[in-house]
Every structure is written in structure tokens, then in C-alpha cells.
Amino acid sequence: MENTPKDLRFNGEELLIKLNDGETVRVIKTGKGEPLVLIHTIRTQIEFFSEMIPFYAKNYTVYAVDLPGHGQSSINKNINYDEPYFRKSIIDLIAKLGLENITLVGESIGATLSLTVAASIPEKIKQVIAVNTYDYETRYADGIRRGNFIANIMLWNYSLPVHGAIFSAFENSFFLGLVMNGGVTHIKKLPSWLVKLFNKTGHKPGYHYLGRNVLSNWRSWAKAPEHYSQIKSTVTLIYGESDWSRSDERIQTLNKVPNAKLETIAKSGHFLSVDNPDALKQVVSKHLVATSLTS
């Protein structure tokens, strides 16, 4: 995955959708079939799924989303970017697009959002694929800080009032790569083109506010499991063997989601769609096909 894909619109079209609160969300629409809404991790964007979008688009109309504030979506320093805000934004986006019978696929906080959205509008959701669900934090950036020593030191600095804002302003591709490499195991490090893209996005006006604000709302992600009991659709929880979550935390999530199955992918980390996309495709294919045959 080291080489930049030739087509970062994935043979699709770019949509800019204005939400009810006036913010704009970027969406890439591609493929043909029932709708599949694809939701990325914290601090990334649509291109995080460059290996996975063509795979999903073979059988679905994919709507890959830049979460509010992320990627090329708008940023607003007056917004509190907590889990309820992102959830409301995804539900609003689904309504604007007029989608029904939806497959939700998310990774990290995107997985958590897939579950809370499914709980909030169960009548619209057919199935959920939640990859490395991020819903277990007990402190600021808890999961990310488990990745490696550098991530722990840097995110601790981010958490400090005043100092954290100054420290985050000095972020660059080198340090970003060091932190994010704590989320891969199979490939050892993220592709340089992807880290450079994330770094470029990270220097948009307002992005440092966004990043620290999302992290400061860690309690809202820890509260997300309170909603899982309302999920009516089929759910597959997929974890990399070396994901930041611990085994007991994965079981807690499994036990809170009705009709859920859990799969573990060996020798893989948190950023599964980049770290081990071929193995992820195999597991996802099995569950998407199984759901299709039983629906």
C-alpha cells in the first residue's frame, strides 16, 4: 500500500452535504447496490480506506464519509466534537442522502458511531461491521496512548491545558507517523503518502482545536455502550489481535450488543484497513455474504 492510489475518488463522485447545523460534510459516493456508509477513525479521513473502498464498491453503493471537522469537511471552533455530536451528524447525513436498508462499516471511533447510530435509527440499519471499536477509555486518549511509548508521551502533553495547544501546533509528519505506527502490527508502519496526507490536513485552520477537542471528550466514547442494547440489526465485531483494546474490554462490548459475533484477526493492529486489508476483506466477506443469504 506504499504507492498512492491513482484515483482518490475511487471512480466515484465527491459530494458536499450541508447538515442541519450548517456544517459541510464531504462524501465520496462510488459503486452500485444497497447503501454502505463507511466511517473512519479519529485523526484520519476517507483516504484511510483506500484499500477497502474498491472492495466494498463491488457489491454496494459506498458512501465514504469525512467526519465533521476531519478531512475536507468543515471545522467550527464553536462545536463540541463529542460522540453525540458525531452521531447526530451521521444520522442527519443519512436523512439528507435518503438512505434505507443500510450497511454501516466503521473503524475505531467510526465503529463506535456505527453502533450508536444503529441503536438510534434501527429501522434504517440492515447490518453493522464494527472494526476495533473504541469505547473503553478511562483517561484522555487512553487507547492511542497504549500504542507505543512515543504515543503515550505525546498524548500526555496534548492533554495539558495551554501547554497542550502549543505542543500540538508543532505536530509534523515525522511525529504523527511515530504515534500512528502504534496502531499497526502487520506492516510495521503506515504508508508515507498517507501520513503526509493526514499531516497536510492537520494544518488546516482550526484542526488543532478539533483534534484536542475530540480527545478531551473521551468520556462520551466511554458512555457509548449505554446505547448498544437498542441495536436491532446483525452486528459483527472485528478486532485486530494487537488492537489497543484489551480482551476483557472486547468481551464487555460483545456482551452489550444483541445478536453480535466477534472475530479476531491475527497479527494485526488498530488501523486494520491499512495494517492488514486482505485479512480484513476475508472476514468481512464472510459476514456480509452470511447476512445477505439470511436476509
N, C-alpha and C positions, 0 to 999 in steps of 0.2 A: 504493500500500500504506500510505498515511499513516493512514487510518482503522482503528481497532481492529476486527478481525473480530467479528461479533455472537456467534459461538459458538466459544469457545476449546476446547471439547471436540469440535468438528468432527463433530457429530451422532453421536458415539460414546459410549463409556463409559470411565471412569477406573479403572484397575486399580492396586493397590498390591501388588507382588510381593515377598515376603520371600526373599532369597537365602540360600544355604547358610551364609554368614558372619554372618547375622543382620541385614544391612543391607536397607533397603527401597528399591525402585526404582519410580518412577511410570511408568505406561504409559498412553497413550491408544490404545484399540482402535476402529477405525472401518472401514467399507467391507465389501466382500464379494468373496471369491475366494481365490486362493492367498495365502499369507502374505508380507508385505513388511515387513521390520524397518528402521526409519528411525532413523539415529543422527546426532545434531547435532555441532556444533563445540565447541571449548573455550569456556568462559565464556558459553555460551548454554543453551537448553533447548528443549523441544518446540515452543513457540510460534514459534521461529525458522523453522519450516516452515509457517507459517500460509497461505502462498500455494500450497504444494506438497501438503499433506496431502489436500485435496479432490480434487486431480488424481490422485494415486496411488490414492485410495479408490474411484475409478470402476471399477477393474478388479482391485483387490487388497483383502484384509483387511490394513489397515495397523496395525502395532504401533509407534507412535512412542514413543521411549524418552527419559526424562530420565536421562542417565548418572549413575552413583553420585556423590553429592555435589552434583550440578547440579540446577537447577530445584527441584522438590518432592521429589526423592529425599533419603534421609538422608545426613548428614555424620558422619564419625567421624575425630577427630584422631589416632587410633591407626593409621589406614590410610595406606599409602604409595600414592598415586594415580599409578602409572606405567602404561605401556601393557600389560604383562602382567596387572595387576590389572583394568583395564577389560575386557580381552579375556576373562579368566576370568569376569567378571561377566556379560558378554553371552552367553557360552556357557551359563552357569548359567541365565540368564533364558530362553533358547531352550528348554532342557530343561524348566524349570518350566511353560512355556506349551505344551509338547508339539508344537513346530513341526517340519515337514519340508518339503522342496522349497521352500526359502526364497529370496526375492529380498532381498539386502542392499543398502541405499542409505545412503550416509554422506557427510558433508561435512567437510573438514578432518581433524581427528583422528578424526572419525566415519568418514571414508573409509579412513583407515589401519586402523582397527579392523575395518571391513568386510573388508578384505583379509586381516588376520591371523586373524580368525575363520573366514573361508572356507578358509584354509590349515589351520586346526586341526580343523575338522569338515567336511571336503569332502563327505562323504556326505549332509549335510543342506542343502547350498547349491546352488541352481539357477543363480543369476547374481548378479553384483555390479555396481553402478553406484557408482563412486568419484569424488566431485567434489572437485577441488582437494586431492588427497591431501597430508597434512602429514607428511613422513617424511625431511626433508632437513636438520634443524637441526645446526649446528656450534657453537652457543652458546645461552645462556639466552634463550628467547623469540625465537629467530632470525627465524622467519617473521614474527611480529607486528611486530617492530621494523623490518622492511622496508616497512611500510605507509605511514608518514609520519614526519616529524621528531618530532612530539609522542609518537608511539608509541615511538620509539627512546629518547627521554629518559626517559619514564615507566617503561618496562620495564627500563631500565638501573637506575633507582632501586629497582625491585621486587627486583632480583637481589642487592642488598646485604644482608648479614647485619644483623639488628637494625633498621637504618635502613629496609630494605625492608618489614618488618612494620608499622612506624609509618606509612610513606608510603602503603601500600595501604589503611590504615584511613581515610584521608581521601578515598578514591575517591567520586565522585558522578556524577550523570547527565551533567553537562557534560564532565568529563574522560573518562568512559567513552565518550561519544559521539565525542569527538575521536580517541581511539585506534581505535575500531571503524570509524570512517569511512575509515580507511586500508585497509579491506577492501572498499570499494565504488568503482565507477567509473561505472557506467551511471546510477545515481540520485544520485550525489554524497554523500548522507548517509542513514543509517539512519532509518526512521520513528521519530518521537519516542516514540510509545506503546511501541514495542519496547525502546528504550533505557531508558525508565523502568521497564519490567518487569524487564529484566536488572539494573538498579541496585537495585531493591527486593529481588530475590533475593540480590544480592550483599551485603546487610546481614543475612542470616540468620546466626545463631550458627555459627561455625566456617567460614564461607565464605571469609574471608581466608586461613585456613590452606589450604583446598582449592585456591584459585587459585594461590598461591605454590608449593604442593607439586606440582601438576600441571606448572607451568612448570619447577620445579627438576629434574624428571625428563625433561628434554629428550633426554637420551642414549637413553632407552628408545624414543622415537619414531624416532630416527635408526637404531636397530637393527632396526626392524620389517621392512624389506625382506629381511632374512635368512630370513624365513619364506615369502616370496611364491612360491618355487618349488614349494611343496606345494599350491598352488591348482589345483583340477581344473575349476572352473566357468568359464563365459564371463564376461569382465571388460571393462567399458567405463570407461576413464579419461577424465574430462571436466575440462578446465581453463578458467577464465576467462583471456582473453588477458593481463589485467593481474594475474593471481594473484601471490601473493608468491613462489611457486616460480620458478626460472629455467628456461629452455628445456632446458639440459643436465640439470637435475635431473629434469625430466619424462621425458626420454628414458631416463634411468637407471632410473626406476620402470617405464616401459614394457618395458624390456628384461629386467626381473626377474620380470615377471608372465607366465606362459604364457597363450597364447590371448587376449591383451589387444589392444584397439583404443583409439586415442587421438583425442579430439575437442577442439577449441578453440572457445570462444565469444567472438566479437569484442566489444571494448568492455565487458568485464565483469571484475569483481574476484574477491576471495577468497570473500566471502559470497554466492555465486551464487544461492542460493534466495531471497535478499532483493533482491539487486542487479539481477538480470535473470531473473526466474522464467519469463517467457513464452518466452524463448530456450532456457532450460534444459528446459522442458517439450517443446519441439520435438525437441531432441536425444535426450532420454531416451525419448520416444515411439518414435522410430526404432529404438532398440536394444532396447527391451522387446518391441516387435512382432516384430523380426527374430528374437529369441531364442525367442519363443513359436511362430513359424512353423517353426523348425528343431528344436524340442524334441520 
